[in-house]
Amino acid sequence: MSDLTLDQAQTIVRDALAHARKGKFNALAIVVLDARGSLKASASEDGTSLMRWKVAFGKAYGAVAWGAGSKRIEKLAADRPHFFGGVAHLAEGGILPVGGGVLIRDKDNRILGAVGVSGDTSDNDELAAATGIAAAGLVADGG
């Protein structure tokens, strides 16, 4: 397996949202990107704010661009703020260093893409992403 399929991406979105509803999370926006950073699937639940999908995109884009989950990127940003600021500038502000950006890996540890979730706490966002990734038969890596 080398590519993230549309079916897998849609499973991630569907099961992440189902997990969020079961847990009574706030309304979520979810973005699934492939390994190139291209949009594969997304959804915004009724009641999400205007910027939620952009926040979700920034979490996923940062994870796939850095090859690390957003929790790891968050630590890097705190430890090396000038370096991170420079990289964020190069990415035209497209990287968001907060939890909820989760790499999608296959069974051989290859990166297939990333999921970004926004709307609840960062921990709940990440949990929803990881649940969706697992439902697609893939491995979640939050950093």
C-alpha positions as CSV (number, residue, x, y, z in Angstrom):
1,M,0.0,0.0,0.0
2,S,1.5,3.3,-1.0
3,D,-1.4,5.8,-1.6
4,L,-4.2,6.9,0.6
5,T,-7.4,6.0,-1.2
6,L,-10.6,8.1,-1.3
7,D,-12.4,5.3,0.4
8,Q,-9.9,5.3,3.3
9,A,-10.1,9.1,3.6
10,Q,-13.9,9.0,3.7
11,T,-13.8,6.3,6.3
12,I,-11.5,8.5,8.4
13,V,-13.9,11.4,8.2
14,R,-17.0,9.3,8.9
15,D,-15.6,7.4,11.8
16,A,-13.9,10.4,13.4
17,L,-17.2,12.3,13.3
18,A,-19.1,9.3,14.7
19,H,-16.6,9.1,17.6
20,A,-17.1,12.8,18.2
21,R,-20.9,12.5,18.3
22,K,-20.7,9.5,20.7
23,G,-18.4,11.5,23.0
24,K,-20.6,14.6,22.7
25,F,-17.6,16.7,21.4
26,N,-18.2,20.2,20.1
27,A,-19.0,20.4,16.3
28,L,-15.8,19.5,14.3
29,A,-14.2,20.2,11.0
30,I,-12.0,17.5,9.6
31,V,-9.5,17.7,6.7
32,V,-7.7,14.6,5.3
33,L,-4.7,15.3,3.1
34,D,-2.6,12.8,1.1
35,A,1.2,12.6,1.3
36,R,1.6,15.4,-1.2
37,G,-0.6,17.7,1.0
38,S,-3.5,17.6,-1.4
39,L,-7.0,17.5,-0.2
40,K,-8.5,14.0,-0.2
41,A,-11.7,14.5,2.0
42,S,-13.1,17.0,4.4
43,A,-16.3,17.8,6.3
44,S,-17.5,20.5,8.7
45,E,-20.4,19.6,11.0
46,D,-23.3,21.9,11.4
47,G,-22.5,24.5,14.0
48,T,-18.7,24.8,13.3
49,S,-17.4,28.3,13.1
50,L,-16.2,29.9,9.9
51,M,-12.5,29.3,10.5
52,R,-12.6,25.7,11.8
53,W,-11.8,24.1,8.5
54,K,-8.8,26.4,8.0
55,V,-7.5,25.4,11.5
56,A,-8.0,21.7,10.7
57,F,-6.2,22.2,7.4
58,G,-3.3,24.0,9.1
59,K,-3.0,21.1,11.6
60,A,-3.0,18.5,8.8
61,Y,-0.8,20.5,6.4
62,G,1.8,21.0,9.2
63,A,1.9,17.3,10.0
64,V,2.4,16.2,6.4
65,A,4.8,19.0,5.6
66,W,7.0,18.3,8.6
67,G,6.5,14.5,8.6
68,A,5.5,14.8,12.3
69,G,2.3,14.9,14.3
70,S,1.3,18.4,15.4
71,K,2.1,17.6,19.1
72,R,5.7,17.2,18.1
73,I,5.5,20.4,16.0
74,E,4.0,22.2,19.0
75,K,7.0,21.2,21.1
76,L,9.4,22.3,18.4
77,A,7.7,25.7,18.1
78,A,8.0,26.2,21.8
79,D,11.6,25.1,22.0
80,R,12.8,26.9,18.9
81,P,10.4,29.8,18.2
82,H,12.7,31.7,15.8
83,F,13.3,28.7,13.7
84,F,9.6,27.8,13.7
85,G,8.6,31.3,12.9
86,G,10.9,31.3,9.9
87,V,9.4,28.0,8.6
88,A,5.9,29.2,9.2
89,H,6.7,32.3,7.2
90,L,8.0,30.1,4.3
91,A,4.7,28.1,4.5
92,E,2.8,31.3,4.3
93,G,1.2,30.8,7.7
94,G,-0.2,27.4,6.6
95,I,1.2,25.4,9.6
96,L,-0.6,25.4,12.9
97,P,1.5,23.9,15.8
98,V,-1.2,22.6,18.1
99,G,-2.5,19.1,18.8
100,G,-5.1,17.6,16.4
101,G,-2.8,17.1,13.4
102,V,-2.2,13.4,13.0
103,L,0.0,11.6,10.4
104,I,-1.6,8.6,8.6
105,R,0.9,5.8,8.3
106,D,0.6,2.3,6.7
107,K,1.6,-0.9,8.4
108,D,5.2,-0.4,7.0
109,N,5.4,3.0,8.8
110,R,5.2,5.0,5.5
111,I,3.4,8.3,5.6
112,L,0.3,8.3,3.5
113,G,-1.0,11.7,4.6
114,A,-2.4,13.5,7.6
115,V,-5.7,14.4,9.3
116,G,-6.4,17.7,10.9
117,V,-9.4,18.1,13.3
118,S,-10.6,21.3,15.0
119,G,-13.5,22.2,17.1
120,D,-13.0,20.7,20.6
121,T,-10.0,20.4,22.8
122,S,-6.7,19.5,21.1
123,D,-6.7,16.1,22.9
124,N,-10.3,15.4,21.7
125,D,-9.5,16.6,18.2
126,E,-6.5,14.2,18.1
127,L,-8.6,11.3,19.5
128,A,-11.2,11.8,16.9
129,A,-8.5,11.7,14.1
130,A,-6.8,8.6,15.6
131,T,-10.2,6.8,15.8
132,G,-10.9,7.5,12.2
133,I,-7.5,6.5,11.0
134,A,-7.7,3.2,12.9
135,A,-11.2,2.5,11.4
136,A,-9.5,2.8,8.0
137,G,-7.1,0.1,8.9
138,L,-4.2,2.5,9.2
139,V,-1.8,3.8,11.9
140,A,-2.2,7.2,13.6
141,D,0.9,9.2,14.6
142,G,0.1,12.3,16.6
143,G,3.7,13.1,17.4
